Amino acid sequence: METQDKLLEKILSCGLETKEDLGYVKEEDMSDLLRPIQCRKLLDAFQLDSTRSFADVLHGGQLIGGGYSSLLLQLKVHIEHLNRNNTLVRRRMQKSTGDRPTRRPTDSYGCTRWQPEFPPGESDETLEDKRKRLEEIFLHEGVAGAERAEVSGLMEATYCLQRRTINATPSPTIEVIQNKWPYLFVQKFLYAHFELLTDTNIHRMLELSMEECGKAIIQFFRSKPTNEEVRAVLAMGEDREVASYVTQLLLAHFKEKDGLILQADVSATAADVQRTLTLLQSPRMIVLGETLSKGCWMVSIEG
């Protein structure tokens, strides 16, 4: 009841006088009083009364999702932003035998395992031995070694040491991280690391997001092409993956420069790309083949 009273008082103080005024309530009017689930319930109720006020609607009137997905996302981001300072100052004293104990974050930016303790029975020495074993396997087998069960086990066991490398001060370069943890740059281990860090299966989340939002983006540009570049992409037809189609449409819509995406031979390796292309410090997508529609690509970071 206390939260409801505060919420009512807050909304009334914003000038709400009639039921129709609910359609003008904005996220910042209540984000400091409600948690995400409460916001979702309230927005759902508002949307039922004011169908168009919170709706994500395509050209032609088609409703996307529950009608308030974009607003809900804004609310969540706003709340996380308000709480960010509190999150970063929650720290735990690290066990130390020295006179001055050190402190480090227990969580940061929504991560659930930002810098976890060592697993039971492990130490700096034992984990470093496992890291060196991973280096040894990569030296002899390369990326193919990623299929070994031993590598999977070692990557999971050394997660806390991977986080220590990434969280080091000053921040290491991508090259340094890759030299110490080569298998971290294999797709399945990068996804596994992210899932341990955030409790989120990012691969599945990306698939679901593309499935839900990708088709809506394509339909939007079909119904309302924004420029000649977009029309040219649409004229190529739809015989391609949704992700590559959406990427091409967005690049065309924002009129991104050609240099943002580089092109390499379809059979090129990472070493071939480094040798034959001029890579900048800023991230670049590298398409393998003649067009993005082939679905084969790389990403370069820090040159």
C-alpha positions in Angstrom: 0.0 0.0 0.0 2.9 2.4 0.8 4.2 2.0 -2.8 0.8 2.5 -4.2 0.2 5.6 -2.2 3.6 7.0 -3.2 2.9 6.2 -6.9 -0.6 7.8 -6.7 0.9 10.9 -5.1 3.7 11.0 -7.6 1.4 10.8 -10.6 -1.1 13.3 -9.2 1.7 15.7 -8.6 2.5 15.5 -12.3 -0.9 17.0 -13.1 -3.0 13.9 -13.8 -6.7 14.8 -13.5 -8.7 12.4 -15.6 -8.5 8.7 -16.8 -7.5 9.9 -20.2 -4.4 11.7 -18.8 -2.9 8.2 -18.2 -1.9 8.2 -21.8 0.5 11.1 -21.1 2.3 9.4 -18.2 6.0 8.9 -19.1 8.6 6.4 -17.8 10.5 8.9 -15.7 7.3 9.7 -13.8 7.3 6.4 -12.0 10.7 4.6 -12.6 12.1 5.6 -9.2 9.1 4.0 -7.4 8.5 0.7 -9.3 10.6 -2.4 -10.0 10.5 -3.8 -13.6 7.7 -6.4 -13.0 5.5 -3.7 -11.3 6.2 -1.4 -14.3 5.2 -4.2 -16.6 1.9 -4.7 -14.9 1.1 -1.1 -14.7 2.0 -0.5 -18.4 -0.2 -3.5 -19.3 -3.1 -1.9 -17.5 -2.5 1.5 -19.0 -2.3 -0.1 -22.5 -5.7 -1.7 -22.1 -7.3 1.6 -21.4 -5.2 3.7 -23.8 -4.4 1.2 -26.6 -2.5 3.5 -28.8 -0.6 5.5 -26.2 2.1 2.9 -25.4 1.8 0.8 -28.6 4.7 -0.1 -30.8 2.8 0.1 -34.1 4.1 -0.5 -37.7 3.0 1.5 -40.7 -0.4 0.0 -41.4 -1.5 -0.5 -37.8 0.2 -3.8 -36.9 0.9 -4.1 -33.2 4.4 -5.3 -32.2 4.6 -7.6 -29.1 2.5 -6.6 -26.1 2.2 -3.0 -27.3 4.7 -1.4 -24.9 8.0 -3.3 -25.4 10.0 -0.2 -26.3 8.7 1.8 -23.3 9.4 -1.1 -21.0 13.0 -1.3 -22.2 13.4 2.4 -21.6 12.1 2.0 -18.1 14.5 -0.9 -17.4 17.5 1.0 -18.7 16.5 4.1 -16.8 16.2 2.2 -13.5 19.5 0.5 -14.1 21.1 3.8 -14.7 19.7 5.2 -11.5 21.0 2.2 -9.5 24.4 2.0 -11.3 26.3 4.1 -8.7 24.9 1.9 -5.9 25.9 -1.3 -7.8 29.4 -0.2 -8.3 30.1 0.8 -4.7 28.9 -2.5 -3.3 32.3 -4.1 -2.7 33.6 -7.0 -0.7 36.9 -7.2 1.2 39.2 -9.7 -0.5 40.8 -12.2 1.7 44.4 -11.2 2.2 47.2 -12.1 4.6 48.8 -8.7 4.2 48.4 -5.6 6.4 46.3 -3.8 3.8 43.4 -5.8 2.4 42.3 -4.9 -1.1 38.7 -4.3 -2.3 37.1 -5.3 -5.5 33.6 -5.1 -7.0 31.2 -8.1 -6.4 29.1 -7.1 -9.3 29.0 -4.4 -12.1 26.6 -3.4 -14.8 24.3 -6.3 -14.2 26.9 -9.0 -14.2 26.4 -11.8 -11.7 30.0 -13.1 -11.7 32.1 -10.0 -12.4 35.1 -11.3 -10.4 34.3 -14.6 -8.6 36.4 -16.3 -6.0 38.6 -19.2 -7.0 36.8 -22.6 -7.0 37.4 -24.8 -3.9 40.8 -26.4 -4.0 42.2 -24.0 -6.6 44.9 -21.4 -6.3 46.8 -19.0 -8.5 49.3 -21.7 -9.2 46.9 -24.5 -10.1 44.8 -22.2 -12.3 47.8 -20.8 -14.1 48.9 -24.4 -14.8 45.5 -25.0 -16.4 45.8 -21.8 -18.5 49.2 -22.9 -19.7 47.8 -26.3 -20.6 45.2 -24.5 -22.8 48.0 -22.6 -24.5 49.8 -25.8 -25.1 46.8 -27.5 -26.7 46.2 -24.4 -28.9 49.8 -24.3 -30.0 49.6 -27.9 -31.2 46.0 -28.2 -32.4 44.8 -24.6 -33.0 41.0 -23.9 -33.1 40.3 -27.6 -33.8 41.3 -28.3 -30.2 38.1 -26.5 -29.1 36.2 -29.7 -29.7 38.1 -31.6 -27.0 36.2 -32.2 -23.8 39.4 -31.4 -21.9 39.4 -27.9 -23.3 35.8 -27.3 -22.4 36.5 -28.4 -18.8 39.6 -26.2 -18.5 37.8 -23.2 -19.9 35.1 -23.5 -17.3 37.5 -24.2 -14.5 39.6 -21.1 -15.3 36.7 -18.6 -15.7 37.7 -16.7 -12.6 41.2 -16.3 -13.9 39.9 -15.1 -17.3 37.9 -12.5 -15.5 41.0 -11.4 -13.6 42.9 -10.9 -16.9 40.0 -8.9 -18.4 39.4 -6.8 -15.3 43.1 -5.9 -14.8 44.2 -2.3 -14.4 45.3 -0.9 -16.7 42.9 -2.6 -19.1 44.7 -5.1 -21.4 44.4 -4.9 -25.1 42.5 -7.5 -27.1 45.8 -8.9 -28.4 47.0 -9.5 -24.8 43.8 -11.3 -23.9 43.9 -13.4 -27.1 47.5 -14.4 -26.5 46.7 -15.6 -22.9 43.3 -17.1 -23.7 43.2 -18.1 -27.4 40.1 -20.3 -26.9 38.2 -17.4 -25.5 38.0 -16.2 -29.0 36.3 -19.3 -30.3 32.6 -18.6 -30.6 31.2 -21.3 -28.3 33.6 -20.4 -25.5 32.9 -16.6 -25.9 29.2 -17.4 -25.6 29.8 -19.7 -22.5 31.9 -16.9 -20.9 29.1 -14.4 -21.4 26.5 -16.8 -19.9 28.6 -17.3 -16.8 29.1 -13.6 -16.5 25.5 -12.6 -16.9 23.3 -15.7 -16.5 22.1 -14.9 -20.1 22.3 -17.2 -23.1 23.3 -14.5 -25.5 23.2 -16.7 -28.6 19.6 -17.7 -27.9 18.6 -14.1 -27.0 20.1 -12.8 -30.2 18.2 -15.4 -32.2 14.9 -14.6 -30.5 15.4 -10.9 -30.9 16.2 -11.3 -34.6 13.2 -13.6 -35.0 10.8 -11.1 -33.3 12.3 -7.7 -34.3 14.0 -8.6 -37.5 10.9 -9.4 -39.4 9.2 -6.3 -38.1 12.2 -4.2 -39.4 12.0 -5.9 -42.8 8.2 -5.3 -43.0 8.7 -1.6 -42.0 11.2 -0.9 -44.8 9.0 -2.9 -47.3 6.0 -0.7 -46.4 8.0 2.5 -46.2 11.4 2.5 -48.0 13.4 5.5 -46.6 15.8 6.1 -49.4 17.1 4.8 -52.7 19.7 2.7 -51.0 17.0 0.8 -49.1 15.0 0.3 -52.3 18.1 -1.2 -53.9 18.5 -3.7 -51.1 14.8 -4.6 -51.2 15.1 -5.1 -55.0 17.7 -7.9 -54.4 15.0 -10.1 -53.1 14.6 -12.0 -49.8 16.6 -15.1 -50.5 19.0 -14.6 -47.5 19.2 -14.9 -43.8 17.0 -12.5 -41.8 20.1 -11.2 -39.8 22.1 -10.3 -43.0 19.0 -8.9 -44.6 18.3 -6.6 -41.6 21.9 -5.6 -41.5 21.9 -4.6 -45.1 18.7 -2.6 -44.7 20.0 -0.7 -41.7 23.3 0.1 -43.3 21.4 1.4 -46.3 18.9 3.4 -44.2 21.7 5.1 -42.2 23.8 5.5 -45.4 26.9 4.0 -43.7 30.2 4.3 -45.6 31.4 1.3 -47.5 34.6 1.2 -45.4 32.6 0.1 -42.4 32.3 -3.4 -43.8 35.4 -4.9 -45.5 35.5 -7.8 -48.0 37.7 -10.8 -48.1 37.9 -14.1 -49.9 35.3 -16.7 -48.8 38.1 -19.1 -47.8 40.3 -16.4 -46.0 41.5 -17.1 -42.5 42.1 -14.5 -39.7 45.8 -14.5 -40.6 45.0 -13.9 -44.3 42.8 -11.0 -43.4 45.5 -9.4 -41.2 48.0 -9.8 -44.0 45.9 -8.5 -46.9 43.6 -5.9 -45.4 44.3 -2.6 -43.7 42.5 -2.9 -40.3 41.7 0.2 -38.3 41.6 0.5 -34.5 37.8 0.8 -34.5 35.7 -2.3 -35.0 35.0 -3.5 -38.6 32.9 -6.3 -40.0 34.7 -8.4 -42.6 32.4 -10.2 -45.1 33.8 -13.4 -46.5 32.6 -13.7 -50.1 31.0 -11.2 -52.5 28.0 -10.2 -50.4 26.8 -10.2 -46.8 23.9 -12.5 -47.8 26.4 -15.5 -47.7 26.3 -15.3 -43.9 30.1 -15.7 -43.5 31.9 -12.9 -41.6 34.5 -11.9 -39.1 34.9 -8.9 -36.8 38.2 -7.0 -36.3 38.8 -5.1 -33.1 41.8 -2.8 -32.3 43.3 -3.5 -35.8 
